[in-house]
């Protein structure tokens, strides 16, 4: 991969990371505001009906799930950025040591795949093979 291509993918990854961090920051701000509301009894965001409390708890759990998932994706982006810096970004981790010739660009991950999944560490055939085992 050329330095220009690496720079393009670095910019793409940084953009995705910034968007996710902004979303996570908004989640944190909403949670702080929600907790402040909960702390005062008369202005509580929760009613005393059990069904409403259950629904609120379910929504909070769903929000935490999405925040956790986004946090994990930020970690994958950070790892991809490290690969960009090392110059190993876009190289299939299964094909690098022993060329597999499973795709036309072996051992490099095809550009189309990297555009679709910028954190990819394997070409499609190697990823499919890894998922089967």
RONU-684672 format. One record per atom (N, C-alpha, C, CB): z, x, y. Coordinates in steps of 0.001 Angstrom, whole numbers, padded with zeros to 6 digits, always signed. Glycine has a CB too. Example, Ala and Ser with C-alpha at 12.3 -4.5 7.8 and 13.67 -1.06 7.14 Angstrom:
# RONU-684672
+007800+013190-005690+007800+012300-004500+007800+013200-003300+009046+011308-004473+007080+012850-002250+007140+013670-001060+007870+012900+000030+005725+014084-000598
//
This chain:
# RONU-684672
+000000+000856-001173+000000+000000+000000+000000+000901+001234+001232-000974-000001-000812+000532+002215-000917+001343+003427+000304+001116+004323-002220+001008+004193+000475+002023+005279+001593+001887+006220+001440+000631+007066+001688+003123+007126+000201+000289+007381-000048-000921+008166+000368-002165+007381-001536-001012+008563+000021-002206+006097+000406-003343+005257+001920-003422+005105-000256-003239+003876+002560-002256+004910+004026-002229+004809+004658-002765+006088+004528-000793+004527+004093-002380+007242+004623-002855+008521+004462-004367+008647+003919-002148+009691+003334-004906+008177+003115-006358+008222+004143-007083+007362+001687-006709+007750+004383-006570+006161+005354-007222+005280+006773-007051+005817+005253-006653+003854+007038-005925+006442+008363-005721+007048+008597-006767+008137+008489-004281+007639+007587-007003+008949+007694-008006+010008+007896-009403+009415+006437-007982+010898+007165-009720+008353+007312-011002+007670+008732-011171+007130+006292-011118+006527+009239-010134+006472+010585-010194+005893+011652-010321+006974+010853-008951+005041+011507-009589+008042+012483-009662+009134+012477-011056+009763+012181-008587+010207+011292-011640+009910+011189-013006+010445+011899-014016+009556+009725-013403+010603+011676-013900+008246+012347-014806+007302+013862-014604+007349+011823-014579+005862+014299-013342+007401+015734-013056+007451+016358-013651+008709+015986-011539+007401+015697-013466+009854+016246-013996+011111+016352-015514+011083+015381-013562+012292+015343-016170+010509+015385-017631+010390+016554-018077+009521+014067-018161+009808+016724-017408+008379+017826-017768+007480+019183-017510+008126+017719-016986+006171+019327-016386+008813+020602-016083+009470+020909-017097+010568+020579-014665+010057+019871-017540+011272+020058-018570+012299+020527-019865+011646+018743-018807+013095+019881-020243+010523+020284-021458+009806+021717-021355+009301+019338-021724+008634+022083-020189+008766+023452-019997+008279+024460-020051+009424+023572-018658+007540+024078-019534+010584+024946-019605+011762+025164-021032+012208+024359-018798+012903+024109-021848+012146+024245-023257+012510+025143-023981+011521+022870-023935+012572+025021-023640+010248+025891-024239+009230+027346-023899+009531+025501-023746+007809+027604-022645+009851+028972-022207+010144+029518-022946+011369+029015-020675+010376+028693-023088+012403+029124-023797+013605+029457-025259+013304+028040-023718+014681+028636-025913+012464+028909-027310+012096+030214-027421+011311+027744-027890+011266+030451-026458+010424+031676-026490+009618+032910-026325+010489+031643-025396+008549+032853-025414+011460+033993-025216+012366+034235-026490+013161+033745-024015+013325+033174-027098+013663+033321-028334+014430+033882-029447+013553+031974-028760+015032+033434-029515+012312+033914-030536+011381+035395-030335+011083+033100-030503+010076+035819-029099+010907+037223-028829+010606+038105-029162+011795+037417-027368+010203+037606-028928+013010+038385-029286+014193+038567-030800+014269+037701-028761+015473+037531-031555+013928+037630-033016+013914+038628-033480+012863+036255-033646+013651+038585-032851+011686+039459-033239+010586+040928-033002+010906+039081-032483+009334+041198-032031+011772+042592-031666+012011+043331-032690+012858+042661-030320+012676+042609-033505+013606+043297-034533+014385+043165-035867+013667+042722-034623+015830+044268-036496+013398+044300-037693+012552+043549-038867+013168+045733-038096+012285+043752-039111+014458+043129-040297+015028+041625-040133+015251+043796-040641+016331+041168-038904+015425+039738-038655+015624+039092-038100+014360+039523-037684+016789+039688-038361+013247+039193-037823+011983+037782-038306+011699+040120-038213+010836+036960-037407+011167+035592-037763+010790+035595-038582+009508+034728-036501+010615+036706-038610+008814+036799-039302+007530+037533-040622+007693+037507-038423+006489+037037-041612+006999+037770-042875+006948+038762-042760+005799+036803-044115+006760+039553-043767+005611+040534-043722+004543+040032-044404+003282+041821-044362+004995+038776-044809+003276+038213-045449+002089+037791-044366+001097+037001-046366+002464+038179-044531-000158+037921-043495-001173+036435-043203-001346+038509-043916-002509+035585-044203-001278+034143-043989-001461+033580-043136-000335+033397-045334-001527+034057-043381+000902+033588-042574+002033+034044-041122+001899+034097-043165+003359+035265-040929+001455+035784-039579+001263+034973-038855+000195+037278-039617+000874+034640-039571-000893+033838-038979-001960+032454-038574-001477+033713-039949-003114+031835-039440-000684+030508-039143-000141+030568-037936+000781+029943-040359+000613+031591-037881+001622+031747-036743+002532+031939-035446+001754+032936-036971+003479+032747-035504+000709+032959-034302-000113+031663-033867-000793+034047-034558-001174+030892-034819-001281+029626-034493-001930+028661-033838-000931+028990-035763-002539+028594-034358+000269+027715-033776+001295+028162-032360+001661+027696-034665+002556+029474-032147+001738+029988-030822+002051+029653-029835+000930+031508-030878+002280+029808-030261-000322+029473-029398-001457+027994-029054-001468+029862-030070-002772+027157-030028-001158+025711-029788-001106+025380-028775-000008+024946-031115-000863+026027-028907+001138+025787-027976+002237+026215-026559+001852+026535-028434+003500+027349-026430+001161+027799-025111+000717+026835-024522-000312+029214-025199+000126+026315-025368-001200+025342-024902-002182+024121-024316-001492+024926-026043-003112+023579-025037-000507+022399-024547+000197+022716-023277+000982+021853-025625+001137+023893-023210+001582+024271-022007+002323+024400-020806+001388+025590-022235+003075+024968-021023+000214+025099-019948-000774+023724-019486-001223+025933-020411-001988+022844-020438-001473+021486-020103-001908+020755-019299-000834+020698-021382-002243+020894-019716+000417+020253-018990+001503+020860-017599+001658+020377-019772+002814+022167-017491+001445+022816-016178+001514+022287-015235+000456+024318-016321+001364+022048-015753-000747+021478-014925-001810+020059-014496-001460+021487-015682-003144+019309-015402-000843+017941-015061-000454+017938-013986+000635+017193-016314+000034+018910-014035+001540+019027-012984+002561+019247-011638+001872+020196-013292+003557+020054-011601+000817+020278-010360+000068+018983-009851-000560+021338-010576-001020+018179-010762-001115+016897-010366-001692+015963-009804-000618+016237-011561-002397+016003-010397+000563+015187-009902+001674+015645-008507+002082+015262-010867+002881+016959-008295+002130+017490-006967+002475+017021-005913+001469+019037-006999+002527+017046-006272+000181+016571-005350-000856+015084-005057-000682+016835-005932-002257+014304-006073-000341+012867-005879-000113+012635-004972+001089+012161-007234+000099+013429-005144+002137+013303-004279+003315+013631-002825+002967+014227-004774+004443+014598-002629+002082+014910-001265+001634+013731-000673+000867+016179-001258+000749+013064-001488+000059+011882-001011-000668+010757-000660+000298+011401-002070-001673+010629-001432+001380+009621-001117+002400+009915+000259+002983+009601-002200+003527+011178+000507+003322+011567+001797+003902+011314+002963+002950+013035+001770+004293+011553+002741+001661+011339+003781+000648+009857+003951+000306+012126+003448-000619+009052+002956+000653+007638+002991+000301+007348+002468-001090+007128+004380+000415+008324+001794-001707+008140+001255-003053+007901-000255-003043+009351+001576-003911+007808-000835-001865+007576-002273-001758+006194-002605-002309+007709-002749-000287+006113-003684-003078+004830-004137-003591+004415-003481-004893+003788-003900-002579+005313-002698-005486+005027-002064-006764+005833-002778-007838+005358-000538-006731+005147-003219-008897+005796-003943-009988+006767-003021-010707+004750-004508-010978+008022-003455-010813+009035-002605-011438+008810-002418-012929+010403-003185-011209+008040-003308-013567+007734-003151-014991+006517-002266-015217+007504-004511-015631+005576-002284-014284+004328-001536-014453+004385-000125-013882+003201-002284-013806+005387+000175-013068+005408+001448-012358+005549+002639-013309+006542+001457-011349+006378+002508-014325+006572+003625-015249+005452+003718-016274+007904+003490-015960+005019+002565-016777+003942+002530-017757+002969+001443-017348+004486+002284-019197+001789+001844-016903+000787+000900-016423+000469-000113-017520-000496+001641-015974+000639-001400-017202+000460-002476-018176-000966-003038-018171+001451-003593-017898-001677-002888-017076-003020-003459-016905-003051-004961-017176-004006-002757-017827-001988-005657-016782-001930-007105-016966-002571-007844-015793-000483-007557-017139-002710-007165-014680-003377-007759-013525-004305-006705-012919-002333-008278-012466-005277-007120-012130-006282-006179-011622-005738-005114-010666-007357-006940-010927-004586-005339-010066-004053-004381-009093-002951-003491-009668-003519-005122-007892-002726-003558-010970-001634-002835-011636-001599-001368-011196-001786-002924-013170-000466-000821-010841+000910-001320-010886+001354-002040-009616+001839-000184-011151+000432-002234-008661+000807-002934-007431+000815-004445-007653-000158-002570-006287+001732-005107-006977+001795-006570-006999+000690-007069-006072+003225-007111-006553-000121-008027-006516-001203-008525-005658-000678-009051-004317-001976-009632-006380-001440-008796-003270-001067-009199-001910-000771-010703-001830-002189-008832-000922-001569-011508-002523-001382-012961-002480+000003-013353-002994-002470-013665-003307+000443-012659-004026+001780-012940-004573+002851-012562-003560+002005-012174-005902+002687-011414-002926+003681-010970-001944+003725-011894-000725+003379-009537-001498+002588-012457-000380+002589-013416+000731+003311-014703+000340+001147-013734+001171+003153-015108-000920+003827-016324-001404+005307-016085-001666+003157-016829-002680+005624-014925-002256+007012-014572-002598+007254-013139-002100+007281-014695-004172+007617-012985-000824+007738-011641-000260+008835-010770-000887+007992-011752+001198+009733-011383-001638+010803-010609-002280+010463-010241-003725+012108-011396-002247+009245-010517-004157+008848-010293-005552+008982-008821-005940+007404-010764-005776+009464-008605-007167+009581-007243-007704+008683-007044-008914+011032-006941-008081+008017-008120-009335+007136-008052-010504+005833-008793-010213+007833-008650-011756+004754-008341-010860+003504-009094-010808+003689-010360-011650+002285-008228-011327+002804-011315-011507+002954-012602-012194+003031-012441-013715+001792-013522-011834+002120-011679-014353+002228-011561-015819+003559-010957-016288+001085-010712-016345+004047-009963-015576+005334-009350-015961+006491-010322-015716+005571-008034-015169+006430-011096-014642+007474-012079-014353+007486-013156-015433+007260-012714-012956+006300-013630-015852+006227-014638-016902+006771-014087-018204+004789-015120-017090+006434-012841-018510+006923-012212-019743+008445-012056-019705+006253-010834-019951+008991-011693-018548+010446-011521-018404+011174-012860-018551+010781-010886-017035+010571-013928-018049+011211-015248-018155+011212-015769-019573+010516-016245-017255+010218-015391-020367+010152-015834-021765+011186-015136-022636+008762-015587-022329+011539-013910-022267+012501-013175-023110+013924-013332-022662+012163-011722-023134
//
